[in-house]
Amino acid sequence: MTSSLLTVLALLAGLLSLGVWVGLSLFGVGAGSLLLFRSMPVDKLLGQISFNATTVPELIALPLFILMGEILFRTELSRSLFQGLAPWTSRLPGKLLHVNVLGCTLFAAISGSSAATTATVGRMTLTELTRRGYDRKLAMGSLAGAGTLGFLIPPSVIMIIYGVLAEVSILKLFIAGILPGFLLALAYMVYLGVRATLQADATPSTEDSFSWGERMRGLIELGPVVFLIVMILGSMYGGIASPTEAAAIGVLGAIIISAWQRTLNPATLSAAFMAAVRTSSMVGLIIAGAVFLSVAMGFLGIPRAVAEGIAALELGPMGLVLMLILVYGLLGCVLEGLSMIVMTLPITLPLIVAAGFDPLWFGVFLVLVVEMAQITPPVGFNLFVIQGMTGEPLGRISRAALPFFVIMILFTLLLALFPQIALFLPAQVTLKG
Amino acid sequence: MRHFLRLVDGTAAAAAVVAALCLALLTVIVLAEIAVVWLFNFSLDFSWEYAAFLMCAAFFLGMGWTLRQGGHVRVSLFAHHLPPGPTRALDMMATLAGLVISGFLTFALGSLAWGAFVGGSRTFTPTATPLAVPQGVATLGMAILTLVLVARLVRLATGEEPDEKPADGGIPSET
């Protein structure tokens, strides 16, 4: 038992650090350890599982939400969000810095990914805030932090993958993410307000004043975003559509917005489709590999062995959560979020369920953990996105994001103490799919 | 060798275009399903099954081109800290390991598809789709990925740049 666990870990660490692609590594580790420890027709299992894992109906929402994000990325929504939100934030302490948080919160409700949210909102806010004399570090940090809401506020690509792997209702996961998402956004805004009050040069001294006419025009600018939120979330929570159907409606809505903003043409549409193919294939390979590795680990009895080992430590539920935050924090330094979740899930999910936590709650917890990994160097994806937009060194961006990272850790602990934050809403509704 | 590399690149790119068409068709099928359920309160019996097979086809047919574009996630622990020579040597080892795994996967999917073809297995749905078709497409995609890995190994050995930069300016890919 121990030898098979050590072999799996050694193979995984070896292949990954050599630089073998994550999806292929997962297959390699699963197949290699089965060939070593079990006499069974590995190729039969491998073929069947990789086909089954990539034809799961619940997964269809994934390429669709990816496609929707790529289409929206090529519209003028970035400008709409800034012009729509800026007039409403000028009176708050922290002023237009809040556009980052509010923009990400709104965009997260029509986007399944953090990178898409960060890139879309930041394209406009970073230049605008710098031009108006806002503290650049605070502008970058709040964008890095708020961008991660893309995964927490539904729709969420990570939640779809977790739902498929953990066999939890994706729709319930989506609902479970709403309240934590809004609370986290609120926490960011409170921090920005306090920080701006204490640090005089965080915001420009000259008043950005907006007339009520501009405010009303701002609301009109937000029209397309609100239209799409109503289409996607409304159809799901109204009980009309499953997440997959909502995703298809979302693609249609994104195309309508693109046409309305006059950014729709054969070039942008085909570029969006090809980019969606690239991301979908990457995720598809990882999911298939993860499902196979999970089955292989099951055959080798690894999850049970680890569970017994952890049980012997007698950590208690909170101790387990603290340990998981630590482990995921360390893993997040070398792995990107999705890979981290799919590799560890076969072991951590049974542990957490045995400790009395709800799998729904664990989904939200994992999303938060992934979000933290997104803004910690050396492999934090949101940091890369912001680096791509600003050209600032990674170290400076990650220092700017640090306060928001701390807020996330505190929030995750709060979620562990009060699981109801995530579980309250899903318990209230009965839905389709 | 030039011809081989060009042929592999062309095949992978063509398969990716087919993958994009699969995504488009998949979107249309799901939208059509929603429309007929709404308007006529009846369900297209093939829609979910075909949508799932199209998703599978899009995943696999896009894999080779995605690798060519550097779109698959990998950990680069050493790449930034080593001189170009050892970096290239490591990359060749990683590509070789990837090639072995991908080759085995092609074989596994191929035997699955072949078994379905010989045994005439079909889905247990009203459409009774022969499983050899979607499984054959998955095998084809995996075979293309394997070829792209071979081409990558050749490029590394001849000192060429192994990955192409994406030209479509998409969102930096993660998930």
Interface residues (C-beta under 8 A of the other chain):
Chain A: L15 L16 S17 L18 G19 V20 W21 V22 G23 L24 S25 F27 G28 A31 V42 D43 K44 L46 G47 Q48 S50 F51 T54 T55 V56 P57 L59 I60 P63 L64 L67 G69 E70 F73 G112 S113 S114 A115 A116 A119 T120 V157 I158 I161 A241 T244 E245 A247 A248 I249 V251 L252 S270 A271 A272 F273 M274 A275 A276 V277 R278 T279 S280 S281 M282 V283 G284 L285 I286 A288 V334 L335 E336 G337 L338 S339 V379 F381 F384 V385 G388
Chain B: A16 V17 A19 A20 L23 A24 L26 T27 V30 L31 E33 I34 W48 A51 A52 F53 M55 C56 A58 F59 F60 G62 M63 W65 T66 L67 Q69 G71 H72 V73 R74 V75 S76 L77 F78 A79 L90 D91 M93 A94 A97 G98 V100 I101 S102 F104 L105 F107 A108 L109 G110 S111 L112 A113 P134 Q135 A138 P166 D168 G169 G170 I171 P172 S173 E174 T175
